Amino acid sequence: MNDYLAQCFAPKNLNGLALKNRFIKAGTFEGMSPLGSVSQALMDFHNRMASGGIAMTTIGYCAIENDGRLHENMLYMHEGIRAPLTAMIQSLHDRDCKVSGQMGYGGGFSKNRQLERKRPLGPSFGINMLGVAQGMMFCDAMTQHDIDQLVLRYGEAASFMQSVGFDCLEIHFGHGYGLCQFMSPKTNRRRDHYGGSLQNRMRLPLQVLESVRKAVGDDFPIIGKISLTEGVKGGLDYNDAIAIGRMLDRGGIDGIVTSGGTSTMNPMIMLRGDNILQPMLKAEKSPLMRMMLHLAGPFMFKSYPYEELYFLEQAKRLRDAVDCNLIYVGGASTNNSFATLMETGFDFIQLGRSLLIDPDLPLRSQQEPDFRSRCLHCNECIATIEHPQGIHCPRTNNLSTDREFT
């Protein structure tokens, strides 16, 4: 094993949090929290990842409030789930796995039928594409009061998450969700001090970071996921990512996850590989949504052939621009790739799709010099998010009984 690959299995601290290796399960919505509950399936899913040797797993999309959910089958942070959430985190700790909670807010992109407000709130008035089939056609622009309350909610959610045992918090600044909607000139058309220049558009995300930091203290790890590019005309681009990274670094963030794309306009740039349109059409139950996918799908789901480390060159630019930890995600599925990331100066590696078919990836990678994930990057797993079983690799019979590493 060369020295750079060996680094993958060496411990490293993240603002005082000792991680046993450099592998982190990426935050992805698992589809295993019916009506916002912590299910046994959700516990089993993350426990399986922990048993496979991952240093830290991420509970994906922990909405900071009910109205921050994309739909009602997502977790949101409130006292009603304290006991089961604490139990799940403790079970992961018992398997020598740290736990990160991904703080999410959908903004003007929602089909949550339990919405307390009349409409979802984003930076600007517009079409709520996700909610059309539920009759939720529009989103409203936030007022200053709404913004102030959102900043407070982030702080309150952070305090709650710290109190139930999370070891780290990941603020979701990317993928076209609420904070990204403020950051992007494509979705932020405000004329006040939250719109216009990038400095203005970053005002709310930086206020959120400050609120979360104040809530959890200086010695608690906070990381953030950004989109290196949205991949759409008029949206955030790779040059913006450098400025965004520097602002977050100066704002006191402990690590940046270098993702990309936008779930609302160009998800394929973050996935790469086979197009997800046909699997999405097959999985969609709503006739109206299927019709919309037929019409808009060819424009929304562009084709990006898979290649290893597809964000590497642009992520390297950010590595050169910031001092905080950098956490690479995007097309890392072989030992050669893992070694390259360590050699390039990345601190941690987030993994998503490859862990669905290879939950023992960290253990196998350490024992098999020429390890290569079995993931084919077919992206069929993406369409299983709302499957009764939750997200899984359709090419395996049953992930939970996949053979254990020996």
C-alpha positions in Angstrom: 0.0 0.0 0.0 1.5 3.4 -1.0 1.8 6.2 1.5 -1.1 8.2 0.1 -3.5 5.3 0.2 -2.4 4.6 3.7 -3.5 8.1 4.7 -7.1 7.1 3.9 -7.0 4.7 6.9 -5.1 7.1 9.3 -7.1 9.0 11.9 -7.6 12.7 11.5 -9.3 15.4 13.6 -12.1 17.7 12.4 -12.1 20.6 14.9 -11.3 18.2 17.7 -13.5 15.4 16.5 -11.4 12.3 16.1 -12.3 10.3 12.9 -10.8 6.9 12.6 -10.3 7.2 8.9 -11.0 9.6 6.0 -14.2 8.1 4.7 -17.5 9.8 5.4 -21.0 8.6 4.3 -22.4 11.5 2.2 -25.7 13.1 3.2 -28.4 11.7 1.0 -32.1 11.5 1.7 -32.7 7.8 2.5 -36.5 7.7 2.1 -36.8 5.9 5.5 -38.5 8.4 7.7 -42.3 8.0 7.1 -44.1 11.1 8.3 -40.9 12.4 9.8 -40.3 9.4 12.1 -37.0 7.7 12.9 -37.7 4.2 11.6 -36.0 0.9 12.3 -35.1 0.8 8.6 -33.2 4.2 8.9 -31.3 2.9 12.0 -30.5 -0.4 10.2 -29.3 1.5 7.1 -26.8 3.6 8.9 -25.8 0.8 11.3 -24.9 -1.2 8.2 -22.6 1.6 7.0 -21.0 1.9 10.4 -20.3 -1.9 10.5 -18.6 -1.5 7.1 -15.9 0.8 8.6 -17.1 4.3 7.7 -15.6 6.9 10.1 -18.7 9.1 10.1 -22.1 8.7 8.6 -24.4 11.6 7.7 -28.1 11.6 8.4 -29.3 13.2 5.3 -31.7 16.2 5.1 -32.5 17.0 8.7 -34.9 19.9 8.1 -34.5 22.7 10.6 -38.3 23.1 10.8 -41.5 21.5 9.5 -41.8 23.9 6.6 -38.2 23.3 5.6 -39.0 19.8 4.5 -39.4 19.0 0.8 -42.2 16.7 1.8 -43.8 15.3 4.9 -41.7 12.1 4.9 -38.5 13.9 5.9 -37.2 14.4 9.4 -37.4 17.8 11.0 -35.7 18.7 14.2 -38.2 18.9 17.1 -38.6 17.4 20.6 -41.0 14.7 19.4 -38.2 12.7 17.8 -35.6 13.3 20.6 -35.7 9.7 22.1 -35.5 7.7 18.8 -33.0 10.1 17.3 -30.8 9.8 20.4 -31.1 6.0 20.3 -30.1 5.8 16.7 -27.0 8.0 17.2 -26.0 6.0 20.3 -26.3 2.7 18.3 -23.9 4.2 15.7 -21.5 5.4 18.4 -21.5 1.8 19.8 -20.2 0.7 16.4 -17.3 3.3 16.6 -18.9 5.6 14.0 -19.4 9.3 14.4 -22.6 10.9 13.2 -23.1 14.1 11.2 -26.5 15.7 10.7 -27.2 17.5 7.4 -29.2 20.7 8.2 -31.6 21.3 5.3 -34.1 23.9 4.3 -36.0 23.5 1.0 -36.9 27.2 0.5 -39.2 27.7 -2.4 -39.0 24.1 -3.5 -41.5 21.9 -1.7 -44.4 19.4 -2.0 -44.9 19.2 1.8 -48.6 18.7 2.3 -48.2 19.5 6.0 -46.9 23.0 5.2 -47.9 25.4 8.0 -47.6 28.5 5.8 -49.7 29.2 2.8 -46.8 28.7 0.5 -43.1 27.7 0.7 -40.8 30.7 1.1 -37.7 31.4 -1.0 -35.7 34.5 -1.9 -38.1 35.6 -4.6 -41.7 34.9 -5.8 -41.7 32.1 -8.4 -42.9 28.7 -9.6 -42.6 25.9 -7.1 -41.8 23.1 -9.6 -41.8 20.4 -7.0 -45.3 21.3 -5.7 -47.2 21.6 -9.0 -48.7 18.2 -8.8 -49.9 18.9 -5.2 -51.5 22.2 -6.3 -48.7 24.2 -4.7 -47.9 26.2 -7.8 -46.0 29.1 -6.3 -43.5 30.1 -3.7 -43.4 33.5 -1.9 -40.5 35.8 -1.3 -39.2 36.0 2.3 -39.7 39.2 4.2 -37.0 40.6 6.5 -38.9 39.1 9.4 -39.0 35.7 7.7 -35.2 35.9 7.2 -34.6 36.8 10.8 -36.8 33.9 12.0 -35.0 31.5 9.7 -31.7 32.4 11.1 -33.1 31.8 14.6 -34.5 28.4 13.5 -31.1 27.3 12.3 -29.6 28.1 15.7 -32.4 26.4 17.6 -32.1 23.3 15.3 -28.3 23.2 15.9 -28.7 23.3 19.6 -31.2 20.5 19.5 -29.0 18.4 17.2 -26.0 18.9 19.5 -28.1 17.9 22.5 -29.3 14.6 21.0 -25.7 13.5 20.3 -24.7 14.5 16.8 -20.9 14.8 16.5 -20.9 17.2 13.6 -23.3 19.4 11.6 -23.3 19.8 7.8 -25.1 22.9 6.6 -26.5 22.4 3.1 -25.5 25.4 1.0 -25.9 23.6 -2.3 -28.0 21.7 -4.8 -30.6 24.4 -5.3 -32.2 24.2 -1.9 -33.1 27.1 0.4 -29.7 28.7 1.1 -28.5 28.0 -2.4 -31.5 29.8 -3.7 -30.3 32.9 -2.0 -26.7 32.4 -3.2 -27.7 31.8 -6.9 -28.4 34.7 -9.2 -30.7 32.3 -11.1 -33.2 32.2 -8.2 -32.4 35.3 -6.2 -34.0 38.4 -7.8 -34.2 40.5 -4.7 -33.4 44.2 -4.8 -32.6 44.6 -1.1 -29.3 43.9 0.7 -29.9 40.1 0.3 -29.8 40.3 -3.5 -27.6 41.6 -6.3 -23.9 41.1 -5.7 -22.5 37.8 -4.5 -21.6 39.5 -1.2 -25.2 40.4 -0.7 -26.5 37.0 -1.8 -24.1 35.3 0.7 -25.5 37.5 3.5 -28.1 35.0 4.7 -25.8 31.9 4.4 -23.2 33.6 6.4 -25.8 34.7 9.0 -26.9 31.1 9.2 -23.3 29.9 9.7 -22.9 32.5 12.5 -26.1 31.4 14.2 -25.2 27.7 14.1 -21.7 28.5 15.4 -23.1 30.6 18.3 -25.5 27.7 19.2 -22.9 24.9 19.3 -19.7 26.7 20.3 -16.3 27.1 18.8 -15.2 23.5 19.5 -18.0 21.7 17.7 -17.4 20.7 14.0 -19.5 22.5 11.4 -19.0 21.7 7.7 -21.0 22.9 4.7 -21.9 21.4 1.3 -21.7 23.7 -1.7 -22.2 23.4 -5.4 -19.0 24.1 -7.2 -21.3 24.9 -10.2 -25.0 24.7 -10.7 -24.5 23.8 -14.3 -27.2 26.2 -15.6 -27.0 29.4 -17.5 -27.2 32.4 -15.2 -26.5 30.2 -12.1 -23.5 29.8 -9.8 -20.3 28.7 -11.6 -16.9 27.4 -10.7 -15.4 30.9 -10.2 -18.2 31.8 -7.8 -17.3 28.7 -5.8 -13.9 30.1 -5.0 -15.4 33.3 -3.6 -18.0 31.4 -1.7 -15.5 29.0 -0.2 -13.3 32.0 0.9 -16.3 33.6 2.6 -17.3 30.5 4.4 -13.7 29.9 5.4 -13.5 33.4 6.9 -16.8 32.8 8.5 -15.3 30.0 10.6 -16.5 26.9 8.9 -14.4 23.8 9.7 -14.8 22.0 6.3 -16.4 22.4 2.9 -17.9 19.5 0.9 -17.1 20.1 -2.8 -20.3 18.9 -4.6 -22.1 20.4 -7.6 -25.3 20.7 -9.5 -28.8 21.6 -8.5 -31.6 19.2 -7.8 -34.1 21.7 -9.2 -32.5 22.3 -12.6 -29.5 20.1 -13.4 -29.1 17.1 -11.0 -27.0 15.1 -13.5 -23.9 17.2 -13.2 -23.6 16.0 -9.6 -24.3 12.3 -10.4 -22.7 11.5 -13.8 -23.3 8.2 -15.5 -26.5 6.8 -16.9 -29.4 9.3 -17.2 -32.0 9.1 -14.5 -35.0 10.1 -16.6 -36.3 6.7 -17.4 -35.9 5.3 -13.8 -37.6 8.4 -12.5 -40.5 8.0 -15.0 -40.9 4.4 -13.9 -41.0 5.3 -10.2 -43.3 8.3 -10.4 -46.8 7.6 -9.3 -48.5 10.9 -10.2 -49.8 11.1 -13.8 -49.3 14.9 -13.7 -45.7 14.6 -12.6 -45.0 11.9 -15.2 -46.4 14.2 -17.9 -44.1 17.0 -16.6 -41.1 14.7 -16.5 -41.9 13.7 -20.1 -42.0 17.3 -21.2 -39.2 18.8 -19.1 -37.1 15.8 -18.4 -35.0 15.9 -21.6 -34.0 19.5 -20.7 -33.5 19.0 -17.0 -31.7 15.6 -17.1 -28.7 16.2 -19.3 -26.2 13.6 -20.1 -22.8 13.6 -18.4 -20.8 10.4 -19.0 -19.2 9.0 -15.8 -15.5 9.5 -15.1 -13.5 9.1 -12.0 -13.0 12.2 -9.9 -15.1 14.4 -12.2 -14.9 17.4 -9.8 -11.2 17.0 -9.1 -9.8 19.9 -11.2 -12.3 22.4 -9.9 -12.1 21.2 -6.3 -8.3 21.6 -6.5 -8.8 25.3 -7.2 -10.8 25.6 -4.0 -8.1 23.6 -2.1 -5.6 26.3 -3.1 -7.9 29.1 -2.0 -9.0 28.1 1.5 -7.4 26.9 4.8 -10.3 24.9 6.2 -10.7 21.1 5.6 -11.9 20.1 2.2 -14.1 17.0 1.8 -14.2 15.7 -1.7 -17.3 14.1 -3.2 -17.9 13.1 -6.8 -16.7 10.0 -8.6 -14.3 8.4 -6.1 -14.7 4.6 -6.2 -11.3 3.1 -6.5 -8.2 2.9 -4.4 -6.3 4.8 -7.1 -8.8 7.6 -6.7 -8.6 7.6 -2.9 -4.8 7.8 -3.1 -5.0 10.7 -5.6 -7.3 12.7 -3.3 -4.9 12.3 -0.4 -1.9 13.2 -2.6 -3.8 16.3 -3.8 -4.4 17.6 -0.3 -8.0 16.7 0.5 -8.7 15.9 4.1 -11.7 13.6 3.8 -13.7 11.7 1.2 -17.5 11.6 1.1 -19.1 8.5 -0.6 -22.7 8.0 -1.7 -23.7 5.6 -4.4 -20.8 3.3 -4.0 -21.7 2.6 -0.4 -25.2 1.4 -1.4 -23.7 -1.6 -3.2 -20.5 -1.8 -1.2 -21.3 -0.9 2.4 -18.1 -2.5 3.5 -16.1 -0.3 1.2 -13.7 1.2 3.8 -12.8 -2.3 5.1 -12.4 -3.8 1.7 -10.4 -0.9 0.4 -7.9 -1.4 3.2 -7.5 -5.1 2.5 -7.7 -5.2 -1.3 -4.8 -3.3 -3.0 -6.7 -3.0 -6.3 -10.1 -2.3 -4.8 -12.7 -1.0 -7.2 -16.4 -0.5 -6.2 -19.0 -2.6 -7.9 -21.1 0.5 -8.5 -21.9 0.8 -12.2 -23.0 4.4 -12.0 -26.3 3.4 -13.5 -28.1 5.9 -11.2 -31.1 3.6 -10.8 -30.7 4.0 -7.0 -31.7 7.7 -7.3 -35.3 6.7 -8.3 -35.7 4.5 -5.3 -35.6 7.3 -2.8 -39.4 7.2 -2.4 -39.6 3.4 -2.8 -41.3 1.6 0.2 -37.9 0.0 0.9 -36.1 3.4 0.8 -33.0 4.1 -1.2 -31.1 1.0 -2.3 -29.2 -0.4 -5.1 -31.7 -2.2 -7.3 -28.9 -4.4 -8.6 -28.6 -6.2 -5.2 -31.3 -8.4 -3.9 -31.2 -7.1 -0.3 -28.6 -4.6 0.8 -29.2 -5.3 4.5 -28.2 -8.9 4.0 -25.3 -8.3 1.6 -22.4 -10.5 2.6 -20.4 -9.2 5.4 -16.7 -8.4 5.0 -14.4 -11.2 6.1 
